[in-house]
Amino acid sequence: MGTLTDQPVMQTIGEDANDCSTVTVSCTTPNVGDDILFFWSDAGADRGTSSDVTTVVRTLTCDANADLISTEGGLSGVVDSVECKTV
């Protein structure tokens, strides 16, 4: 993997059908066709990576404790931060 460059993360707050908070996060690379990645974490611990080409979008939903949950890559767990980087 080449040098990673930080990109801004956009957040859209919402609510699901159960009145539970959601946050849709998105990030777009300045160069169409480039790979773009989300690096998820919770309290500094790695919670996985999401990737796509040009734009990556994921929606976090809340659990019974109102924590935001990622289900990326089959792993379900609380996340409290995300970084977006292009390759």
PyMOL commands that place a pseudoatom at each C-alpha (Angstrom):
pseudoatom trace, name=CA, resn=MET, resi=1, chain=A, elem=C, hetatm=0, pos=[0.000, 0.000, 0.000]
pseudoatom trace, name=CA, resn=GLY, resi=2, chain=A, elem=C, hetatm=0, pos=[1.300, 3.458, -0.903]
pseudoatom trace, name=CA, resn=THR, resi=3, chain=A, elem=C, hetatm=0, pos=[1.297, 6.620, 1.161]
pseudoatom trace, name=CA, resn=LEU, resi=4, chain=A, elem=C, hetatm=0, pos=[-2.053, 7.302, 2.853]
pseudoatom trace, name=CA, resn=THR, resi=5, chain=A, elem=C, hetatm=0, pos=[-3.515, 10.812, 2.737]
pseudoatom trace, name=CA, resn=ASP, resi=6, chain=A, elem=C, hetatm=0, pos=[-6.148, 12.067, 5.207]
pseudoatom trace, name=CA, resn=GLN, resi=7, chain=A, elem=C, hetatm=0, pos=[-9.501, 13.112, 3.755]
pseudoatom trace, name=CA, resn=PRO, resi=8, chain=A, elem=C, hetatm=0, pos=[-12.439, 14.839, 5.506]
pseudoatom trace, name=CA, resn=VAL, resi=9, chain=A, elem=C, hetatm=0, pos=[-15.282, 12.695, 6.814]
pseudoatom trace, name=CA, resn=MET, resi=10, chain=A, elem=C, hetatm=0, pos=[-18.833, 13.935, 6.297]
pseudoatom trace, name=CA, resn=GLN, resi=11, chain=A, elem=C, hetatm=0, pos=[-21.495, 12.915, 8.847]
pseudoatom trace, name=CA, resn=THR, resi=12, chain=A, elem=C, hetatm=0, pos=[-25.266, 12.897, 8.437]
pseudoatom trace, name=CA, resn=ILE, resi=13, chain=A, elem=C, hetatm=0, pos=[-27.307, 12.340, 11.589]
pseudoatom trace, name=CA, resn=GLY, resi=14, chain=A, elem=C, hetatm=0, pos=[-30.566, 10.426, 11.273]
pseudoatom trace, name=CA, resn=GLU, resi=15, chain=A, elem=C, hetatm=0, pos=[-33.001, 8.116, 12.990]
pseudoatom trace, name=CA, resn=ASP, resi=16, chain=A, elem=C, hetatm=0, pos=[-34.105, 4.610, 12.099]
pseudoatom trace, name=CA, resn=ALA, resi=17, chain=A, elem=C, hetatm=0, pos=[-37.628, 3.145, 12.180]
pseudoatom trace, name=CA, resn=ASN, resi=18, chain=A, elem=C, hetatm=0, pos=[-37.165, 2.325, 15.897]
pseudoatom trace, name=CA, resn=ASP, resi=19, chain=A, elem=C, hetatm=0, pos=[-36.335, 5.961, 16.804]
pseudoatom trace, name=CA, resn=CYS, resi=20, chain=A, elem=C, hetatm=0, pos=[-32.714, 4.970, 17.299]
pseudoatom trace, name=CA, resn=SER, resi=21, chain=A, elem=C, hetatm=0, pos=[-29.958, 7.358, 16.200]
pseudoatom trace, name=CA, resn=THR, resi=22, chain=A, elem=C, hetatm=0, pos=[-27.980, 6.669, 13.050]
pseudoatom trace, name=CA, resn=VAL, resi=23, chain=A, elem=C, hetatm=0, pos=[-24.917, 8.347, 11.594]
pseudoatom trace, name=CA, resn=THR, resi=24, chain=A, elem=C, hetatm=0, pos=[-24.097, 7.986, 7.924]
pseudoatom trace, name=CA, resn=VAL, resi=25, chain=A, elem=C, hetatm=0, pos=[-20.430, 8.704, 7.278]
pseudoatom trace, name=CA, resn=SER, resi=26, chain=A, elem=C, hetatm=0, pos=[-18.991, 9.343, 3.847]
pseudoatom trace, name=CA, resn=CYS, resi=27, chain=A, elem=C, hetatm=0, pos=[-15.704, 10.319, 2.318]
pseudoatom trace, name=CA, resn=THR, resi=28, chain=A, elem=C, hetatm=0, pos=[-14.644, 11.008, -1.274]
pseudoatom trace, name=CA, resn=THR, resi=29, chain=A, elem=C, hetatm=0, pos=[-11.195, 10.995, -2.802]
pseudoatom trace, name=CA, resn=PRO, resi=30, chain=A, elem=C, hetatm=0, pos=[-10.202, 14.031, -4.860]
pseudoatom trace, name=CA, resn=ASN, resi=31, chain=A, elem=C, hetatm=0, pos=[-9.104, 11.690, -7.688]
pseudoatom trace, name=CA, resn=VAL, resi=32, chain=A, elem=C, hetatm=0, pos=[-11.876, 9.641, -9.315]
pseudoatom trace, name=CA, resn=GLY, resi=33, chain=A, elem=C, hetatm=0, pos=[-10.955, 5.963, -9.377]
pseudoatom trace, name=CA, resn=ASP, resi=34, chain=A, elem=C, hetatm=0, pos=[-8.609, 6.040, -6.372]
pseudoatom trace, name=CA, resn=ASP, resi=35, chain=A, elem=C, hetatm=0, pos=[-9.119, 3.639, -3.469]
pseudoatom trace, name=CA, resn=ILE, resi=36, chain=A, elem=C, hetatm=0, pos=[-10.546, 5.182, -0.314]
pseudoatom trace, name=CA, resn=LEU, resi=37, chain=A, elem=C, hetatm=0, pos=[-10.613, 3.648, 3.160]
pseudoatom trace, name=CA, resn=PHE, resi=38, chain=A, elem=C, hetatm=0, pos=[-12.319, 4.083, 6.521]
pseudoatom trace, name=CA, resn=PHE, resi=39, chain=A, elem=C, hetatm=0, pos=[-10.342, 2.986, 9.584]
pseudoatom trace, name=CA, resn=TRP, resi=40, chain=A, elem=C, hetatm=0, pos=[-12.751, 2.337, 12.487]
pseudoatom trace, name=CA, resn=SER, resi=41, chain=A, elem=C, hetatm=0, pos=[-11.817, 2.315, 16.178]
pseudoatom trace, name=CA, resn=ASP, resi=42, chain=A, elem=C, hetatm=0, pos=[-13.284, 2.250, 19.662]
pseudoatom trace, name=CA, resn=ALA, resi=43, chain=A, elem=C, hetatm=0, pos=[-11.282, 3.615, 22.598]
pseudoatom trace, name=CA, resn=GLY, resi=44, chain=A, elem=C, hetatm=0, pos=[-8.198, 3.356, 20.389]
pseudoatom trace, name=CA, resn=ALA, resi=45, chain=A, elem=C, hetatm=0, pos=[-8.775, -0.317, 19.514]
pseudoatom trace, name=CA, resn=ASP, resi=46, chain=A, elem=C, hetatm=0, pos=[-8.978, -1.352, 15.865]
pseudoatom trace, name=CA, resn=ARG, resi=47, chain=A, elem=C, hetatm=0, pos=[-12.568, -2.129, 14.778]
pseudoatom trace, name=CA, resn=GLY, resi=48, chain=A, elem=C, hetatm=0, pos=[-11.896, -2.868, 11.127]
pseudoatom trace, name=CA, resn=THR, resi=49, chain=A, elem=C, hetatm=0, pos=[-11.591, -1.195, 7.761]
pseudoatom trace, name=CA, resn=SER, resi=50, chain=A, elem=C, hetatm=0, pos=[-14.087, -0.282, 5.044]
pseudoatom trace, name=CA, resn=SER, resi=51, chain=A, elem=C, hetatm=0, pos=[-12.999, 0.425, 1.507]
pseudoatom trace, name=CA, resn=ASP, resi=52, chain=A, elem=C, hetatm=0, pos=[-14.367, 1.399, -1.873]
pseudoatom trace, name=CA, resn=VAL, resi=53, chain=A, elem=C, hetatm=0, pos=[-13.370, 3.291, -4.995]
pseudoatom trace, name=CA, resn=THR, resi=54, chain=A, elem=C, hetatm=0, pos=[-13.786, 7.101, -5.198]
pseudoatom trace, name=CA, resn=THR, resi=55, chain=A, elem=C, hetatm=0, pos=[-16.440, 7.292, -2.407]
pseudoatom trace, name=CA, resn=VAL, resi=56, chain=A, elem=C, hetatm=0, pos=[-17.022, 5.199, 0.699]
pseudoatom trace, name=CA, resn=VAL, resi=57, chain=A, elem=C, hetatm=0, pos=[-20.312, 5.439, 2.627]
pseudoatom trace, name=CA, resn=ARG, resi=58, chain=A, elem=C, hetatm=0, pos=[-21.385, 3.480, 5.705]
pseudoatom trace, name=CA, resn=THR, resi=59, chain=A, elem=C, hetatm=0, pos=[-24.249, 3.881, 8.178]
pseudoatom trace, name=CA, resn=LEU, resi=60, chain=A, elem=C, hetatm=0, pos=[-23.818, 3.237, 11.889]
pseudoatom trace, name=CA, resn=THR, resi=61, chain=A, elem=C, hetatm=0, pos=[-26.874, 2.306, 13.942]
pseudoatom trace, name=CA, resn=CYS, resi=62, chain=A, elem=C, hetatm=0, pos=[-27.409, 2.388, 17.675]
pseudoatom trace, name=CA, resn=ASP, resi=63, chain=A, elem=C, hetatm=0, pos=[-27.700, -0.560, 20.031]
pseudoatom trace, name=CA, resn=ALA, resi=64, chain=A, elem=C, hetatm=0, pos=[-29.792, -0.912, 23.207]
pseudoatom trace, name=CA, resn=ASN, resi=65, chain=A, elem=C, hetatm=0, pos=[-27.269, 1.299, 25.058]
pseudoatom trace, name=CA, resn=ALA, resi=66, chain=A, elem=C, hetatm=0, pos=[-27.482, 4.028, 22.359]
pseudoatom trace, name=CA, resn=ASP, resi=67, chain=A, elem=C, hetatm=0, pos=[-23.869, 3.300, 21.308]
pseudoatom trace, name=CA, resn=LEU, resi=68, chain=A, elem=C, hetatm=0, pos=[-23.122, 3.502, 17.579]
pseudoatom trace, name=CA, resn=ILE, resi=69, chain=A, elem=C, hetatm=0, pos=[-22.469, 0.086, 16.045]
pseudoatom trace, name=CA, resn=SER, resi=70, chain=A, elem=C, hetatm=0, pos=[-20.556, -0.910, 12.927]
pseudoatom trace, name=CA, resn=THR, resi=71, chain=A, elem=C, hetatm=0, pos=[-21.363, -4.195, 11.223]
pseudoatom trace, name=CA, resn=GLU, resi=72, chain=A, elem=C, hetatm=0, pos=[-18.548, -3.906, 8.690]
pseudoatom trace, name=CA, resn=GLY, resi=73, chain=A, elem=C, hetatm=0, pos=[-16.922, -7.121, 7.553]
pseudoatom trace, name=CA, resn=GLY, resi=74, chain=A, elem=C, hetatm=0, pos=[-19.221, -9.289, 9.649]
pseudoatom trace, name=CA, resn=LEU, resi=75, chain=A, elem=C, hetatm=0, pos=[-17.886, -7.804, 12.881]
pseudoatom trace, name=CA, resn=SER, resi=76, chain=A, elem=C, hetatm=0, pos=[-20.508, -6.063, 14.968]
pseudoatom trace, name=CA, resn=GLY, resi=77, chain=A, elem=C, hetatm=0, pos=[-19.275, -3.685, 17.611]
pseudoatom trace, name=CA, resn=VAL, resi=78, chain=A, elem=C, hetatm=0, pos=[-19.199, -0.207, 19.072]
pseudoatom trace, name=CA, resn=VAL, resi=79, chain=A, elem=C, hetatm=0, pos=[-17.177, 2.428, 17.227]
pseudoatom trace, name=CA, resn=ASP, resi=80, chain=A, elem=C, hetatm=0, pos=[-16.334, 5.900, 18.480]
pseudoatom trace, name=CA, resn=SER, resi=81, chain=A, elem=C, hetatm=0, pos=[-14.113, 7.216, 15.702]
pseudoatom trace, name=CA, resn=VAL, resi=82, chain=A, elem=C, hetatm=0, pos=[-13.314, 6.868, 12.029]
pseudoatom trace, name=CA, resn=GLU, resi=83, chain=A, elem=C, hetatm=0, pos=[-10.462, 8.084, 9.856]
pseudoatom trace, name=CA, resn=CYS, resi=84, chain=A, elem=C, hetatm=0, pos=[-10.698, 8.422, 6.089]
pseudoatom trace, name=CA, resn=LYS, resi=85, chain=A, elem=C, hetatm=0, pos=[-7.605, 7.993, 3.925]
pseudoatom trace, name=CA, resn=THR, resi=86, chain=A, elem=C, hetatm=0, pos=[-6.849, 7.695, 0.231]
pseudoatom trace, name=CA, resn=VAL, resi=87, chain=A, elem=C, hetatm=0, pos=[-4.095, 5.577, -1.252]
for i in range(1, 87): cmd.bond("trace and resi %d" % i, "trace and resi %d" % (i + 1))
show_as sticks, trace
zoom trace
